[in-house]
Amino acid sequence: MSHTPHTLDQEFPEFVELIDALKGTDAHFARLAEEYHEVNRKIHRQETNVEPVEDLVLIEARKRRGALKDQIYAVLRANQLTA
């Protein structure tokens, strides 16, 4: 499979070290990051027609990825401000 776009390190390059740290110390963040990764990979498979789906299914998956990204960003900003 080709390179998967929209990984967390691509989306938040300024937070790469914090992402790695939080994955090991914050169970909630680790679950969010894992779910984001799973949804993102699923979307990539759908977009590349490895697993073709109806447009509405893909749109809903993209919405879920966006919501997860927003939650992850909130945690990153909160932890950046307290560091």
Rosetta silent file (secondary structure, phi, psi, omega in degrees, C-alpha in Angstrom):
SEQUENCE: MSHTPHTLDQEFPEFVELIDALKGTDAHFARLAEEYHEVNRKIHRQETNVEPVEDLVLIEARKRRGALKDQIYAVLRANQLTA
SCORE:     score description
SCORE:     0.000 S_00000001
   1 L     0.000  148.471 -178.920    0.000    0.000    0.000 S_00000001
   2 L   -75.300  175.257  179.633    1.201    3.510   -0.699 S_00000001
   3 L   -57.384  131.690 -179.664    2.072    6.147    1.854 S_00000001
   4 L   -87.422  119.300  177.700   -0.899    7.003    4.080 S_00000001
   5 L   -78.379  168.959  174.727   -1.581   10.763    4.218 S_00000001
   6 L    68.888   27.353  174.612   -2.953   12.682    7.213 S_00000001
   7 L   -69.725  160.399 -177.396   -0.948   10.911    9.908 S_00000001
   8 H   -59.654  -38.045  179.721   -0.736   12.756   13.214 S_00000001
   9 H   -68.461  -26.418  175.006    2.920   13.680   12.687 S_00000001
  10 H   -78.791  -38.869 -178.611    1.993   15.225    9.328 S_00000001
  11 H   -72.195  -34.233 -177.123   -1.051   17.013   10.722 S_00000001
  12 L  -130.645   64.885 -176.105    0.770   18.329   13.816 S_00000001
  13 H   -61.777  -26.747 -179.647    4.506   18.498   13.000 S_00000001
  14 H   -75.517  -10.445 -177.191    5.080   20.999   15.816 S_00000001
  15 H  -115.170   15.196 -174.086    3.760   18.452   18.344 S_00000001
  16 H   -55.684  -46.984 -178.903    5.600   15.277   17.274 S_00000001
  17 H   -65.714  -40.852  179.675    7.550   14.948   20.532 S_00000001
  18 H   -66.447  -39.383  177.038    4.491   15.718   22.654 S_00000001
  19 H   -58.383  -48.823  179.603    2.394   13.176   20.727 S_00000001
  20 H   -60.739  -42.282 -179.648    4.980   10.473   21.411 S_00000001
  21 H   -65.389  -45.736 -177.748    5.184   11.422   25.082 S_00000001
  22 H   -66.840  -32.019  177.667    1.421   11.516   25.589 S_00000001
  23 H   -60.164  -30.676 -178.671    0.934    8.142   23.909 S_00000001
  24 H   -92.104  -15.490 -174.040    3.047    6.663   26.701 S_00000001
  25 H  -120.850  -14.947 -175.245    1.691    8.650   29.636 S_00000001
  26 L  -125.656  104.720 -175.685   -1.946    9.520   28.894 S_00000001
  27 H   -61.497  -38.800  178.648   -4.284    6.569   28.314 S_00000001
  28 H   -62.680  -46.998  179.105   -7.095    8.795   26.999 S_00000001
  29 H   -63.053  -41.177  179.850   -4.776   10.435   24.477 S_00000001
  30 H   -60.669  -40.180  177.470   -3.354    7.056   23.460 S_00000001
  31 H   -65.799  -43.094  177.296   -6.901    5.791   22.730 S_00000001
  32 H   -60.103  -45.867 -179.105   -7.704    8.913   20.704 S_00000001
  33 H   -64.003  -40.227  179.500   -4.486    8.574   18.719 S_00000001
  34 H   -67.040  -42.681  178.140   -5.106    4.882   18.059 S_00000001
  35 H   -64.210  -41.459  177.064   -8.673    5.501   16.928 S_00000001
  36 H   -58.153  -46.742 -179.908   -7.473    8.344   14.685 S_00000001
  37 H   -58.780  -45.944 -179.389   -4.873    6.030   13.174 S_00000001
  38 H   -63.697  -45.984  179.685   -7.463    3.306   12.527 S_00000001
  39 H   -64.425  -42.917 -179.264   -9.992    5.706   10.981 S_00000001
  40 H   -62.118  -43.933  178.069   -7.306    7.383    8.891 S_00000001
  41 H   -63.640  -40.616  178.329   -6.046    4.056    7.508 S_00000001
  42 H   -61.261  -45.115  178.283   -9.616    3.007    6.740 S_00000001
  43 H   -61.049  -43.059  179.670  -10.235    6.257    4.854 S_00000001
  44 H   -60.509  -43.882  178.014   -7.024    5.783    2.883 S_00000001
  45 H   -62.989  -37.233  179.017   -8.097    2.270    1.872 S_00000001
  46 H   -70.162  -43.431 -178.440  -11.490    3.623    0.845 S_00000001
  47 H   -66.558  -30.537 -179.640  -10.066    6.554   -1.119 S_00000001
  48 L   -93.879    8.625  178.028   -7.656    4.314   -3.018 S_00000001
  49 L    61.836   22.752  169.835  -10.446    1.813   -3.755 S_00000001
  50 L   -69.326  -37.967  175.548   -8.746   -0.995   -1.853 S_00000001
  51 L  -130.316   78.327 -176.781  -12.041   -1.095    0.064 S_00000001
  52 L   -60.783  141.704  178.370  -14.536    0.794   -2.125 S_00000001
  53 L  -141.045  167.143  174.404  -17.531    2.330   -0.344 S_00000001
  54 L   -66.416  153.782 -178.548  -20.437    4.634   -1.104 S_00000001
  55 H   -56.598  -40.997 -178.268  -19.663    8.354   -0.990 S_00000001
  56 H   -62.546  -37.282  178.041  -21.769    8.884    2.125 S_00000001
  57 H   -63.174  -44.143  179.573  -19.774    6.259    4.043 S_00000001
  58 H   -65.580  -41.132  178.515  -16.534    8.003    3.108 S_00000001
  59 H   -61.224  -44.553  179.074  -17.942   11.406    4.070 S_00000001
  60 H   -63.918  -38.883  178.202  -18.990   10.104    7.498 S_00000001
  61 H   -65.244  -40.047  177.686  -15.536    8.567    8.040 S_00000001
  62 H   -64.756  -38.050  176.599  -13.899   11.882    7.149 S_00000001
  63 H   -62.230  -42.571  179.514  -16.170   13.654    9.636 S_00000001
  64 H   -63.093  -43.127  178.401  -15.115   11.178   12.335 S_00000001
  65 H   -61.148  -42.213  179.009  -11.437   11.755   11.506 S_00000001
  66 H   -63.026  -41.167  178.664  -11.987   15.510   11.740 S_00000001
  67 H   -64.601  -42.698  177.523  -13.697   15.202   15.116 S_00000001
  68 H   -63.500  -41.371  178.992  -10.865   13.035   16.440 S_00000001
  69 H   -60.734  -41.470  177.818   -8.312   15.510   15.098 S_00000001
  70 H   -62.538  -43.075  179.484  -10.089   18.326   16.949 S_00000001
  71 H   -64.775  -42.956  179.794  -10.064   16.331   20.197 S_00000001
  72 H   -63.041  -44.182  179.417   -6.391   15.444   19.775 S_00000001
  73 H   -60.810  -41.332  179.150   -5.490   19.080   19.081 S_00000001
  74 H   -59.862  -43.348  178.942   -7.317   20.190   22.226 S_00000001
  75 H   -65.999  -42.870  179.987   -5.312   17.735   24.336 S_00000001
  76 H   -61.731  -45.681  179.964   -2.063   18.787   22.662 S_00000001
  77 H   -63.715  -42.359  179.718   -2.731   22.498   23.245 S_00000001
  78 H   -61.769  -40.613 -179.564   -3.709   21.905   26.874 S_00000001
  79 H   -75.976  -30.097  176.899   -0.527   19.946   27.483 S_00000001
  80 H   -67.667  -38.987 -178.176    1.609   22.449   25.602 S_00000001
  81 H   -71.774  -26.131 -179.253    0.302   25.270   27.774 S_00000001
  82 H   -91.180   -9.524 -177.954    1.015   23.389   31.003 S_00000001
  83 L   -81.319    0.000    0.000    4.538   22.356   29.980 S_00000001
